[in-house]
Amino acid sequence: GGRFVAAQKPEKAVEVLAALGHPVRLAVVRALLRGPAVAADLQAAVGLSSVGQLYHHLKTLTSARIVEQHGRGDYRLAARTVVPALVLMLASADIAGELG
């Protein structure tokens, strides 16, 4: 357990944590937990005024391999990331004292 984690190179893990560490990107991930969505629906769900802003955040999430694009503008969480993303969100809420 602990030795394995300590031996890993941190760059990719830091990229994932940084991608999830922005309020808009976290909101996008939460929206995608409900299922795949097109860009316009994601833009409305997270309250962005510009689709360009959304694409900037989606690029960060796809680069970190959290979100995948299917077809034209159809975004979804990568299947292998659903459970780890939920665990990270719950763990961060727990550390922040938000779980009671």
MOHU-V601819 format. One record per residue. N is the residue number from 0. PHI is phi in degrees with one decimal (none if undefined). PSI is psi in radians with two decimals (NA if undefined). Layout:
# MOHU-V601819
N&PHI&PSI ; N&PHI&PSI
This chain:
# MOHU-V601819
0&none&-1.45 ; 1&-62.2&-0.70 ; 2&-65.6&-0.67 ; 3&-61.8&-0.81 ; 4&-63.7&-0.75 ; 5&-65.3&-0.46 ; 6&-84.4&-0.20 ; 7&-76.0&2.58 ; 8&-74.2&2.34 ; 9&-80.9&-0.20 ; 10&-57.2&-0.88 ; 11&-67.9&-0.69 ; 12&-63.3&-0.71 ; 13&-64.9&-0.67 ; 14&-61.3&-0.76 ; 15&-64.9&-0.84 ; 16&-62.2&-0.70 ; 17&-65.4&-0.70 ; 18&-62.0&-0.70 ; 19&-81.6&-0.20 ; 20&-85.3&0.22 ; 21&-114.3&2.34 ; 22&-55.6&-0.69 ; 23&-68.2&-0.77 ; 24&-67.0&-0.65 ; 25&-64.3&-0.68 ; 26&-64.6&-0.65 ; 27&-63.0&-0.80 ; 28&-61.5&-0.76 ; 29&-60.4&-0.73 ; 30&-63.2&-0.71 ; 31&-74.3&-0.30 ; 32&-64.1&-0.42 ; 33&-78.1&-0.28 ; 34&139.2&3.01 ; 35&-58.0&2.67 ; 36&-150.1&2.67 ; 37&-88.2&2.84 ; 38&-55.6&-0.75 ; 39&-61.4&-0.70 ; 40&-68.4&-0.68 ; 41&-65.2&-0.72 ; 42&-59.3&-0.77 ; 43&-68.2&-0.71 ; 44&-63.7&-0.61 ; 45&-101.1&-0.01 ; 46&72.9&0.60 ; 47&-90.1&2.49 ; 48&-83.8&-0.33 ; 49&-129.9&2.41 ; 50&-68.8&-0.46 ; 51&-61.7&-0.71 ; 52&-61.9&-0.75 ; 53&-60.7&-0.82 ; 54&-61.6&-0.60 ; 55&-59.7&-0.82 ; 56&-70.1&-0.66 ; 57&-64.3&-0.64 ; 58&-62.0&-0.74 ; 59&-63.1&-0.75 ; 60&-69.4&-0.63 ; 61&-73.6&-0.63 ; 62&-62.4&-0.63 ; 63&-81.7&0.02 ; 64&67.5&0.48 ; 65&-91.5&-0.71 ; 66&-115.7&2.55 ; 67&-120.1&2.57 ; 68&-103.5&2.27 ; 69&-120.4&2.21 ; 70&64.4&-2.64 ; 71&-96.2&1.76 ; 72&76.9&0.23 ; 73&-99.6&2.04 ; 74&-113.9&2.56 ; 75&-151.6&2.79 ; 76&-70.6&2.44 ; 77&-61.4&2.32 ; 78&-52.6&-0.70 ; 79&-73.7&-0.15 ; 80&-100.3&-0.16 ; 81&-60.0&-0.97 ; 82&-65.5&-0.84 ; 83&-59.1&-0.65 ; 84&-64.3&-0.74 ; 85&-61.8&-0.76 ; 86&-61.9&-0.79 ; 87&-61.8&-0.73 ; 88&-66.8&-0.73 ; 89&-66.9&-0.73 ; 90&-63.0&-0.74 ; 91&-68.3&-0.65 ; 92&-65.2&-0.65 ; 93&-65.2&-0.83 ; 94&-60.8&-0.63 ; 95&-76.9&-0.09 ; 96&79.2&0.36 ; 97&-91.2&-0.06 ; 98&-97.4&0.06 ; 99&91.5&NA
